[in-house]
Amino acid sequence: MTKTEAMRHIATLRGAWPRGDFPAESATVYATFIMDLSSDTVGKVIGSLVCSSRFLPSIAEIRECVAEATCSLPSSTDAWGEIERALRKYDGNDSSTWTYPDDFSHPLITEALRLIGGLPRLDTTNTFSTDRREFLRLYAEMRQSHVHKEQVRLPSTEQPQIGAGNP
């Protein structure tokens, strides 16, 4: 995004939290660390944060929300819903009902399912609620790690600098 677009997004933040202290130096730092992101995505994220946050979001929070939008990962609840749908179709004696990695909306679901023993384990378990809880915990951890990696990866290798030839 351009310097002008970044400063417009920062102006939205400043306007949404007018009582907070937000010196010009802070505006420059915010703009510097969001300029490598898509202006449209940042605009949507800031709009969402303005409506949902009680306090001025940090740069890290903005970048995390952008990473979330970029990753398009299902929530833990939605991921478990995919597992339940697969389990309803599953028959251990009929290989045509077995699921494969591309049967889920994201590979993290497949990986978390594999770590708890897969559909065969869920189909025969006496501890279904414990297995469900373990899947949700594993998937949430893996999801957060994936989002964090994306959040850190988002910046270009060299941060653009305000005033360094950016329009």
Order of alpha helices (4+ residues) and beta strands (2+ residues): alpha-alpha-alpha-alpha-alpha-alpha-alpha-alpha
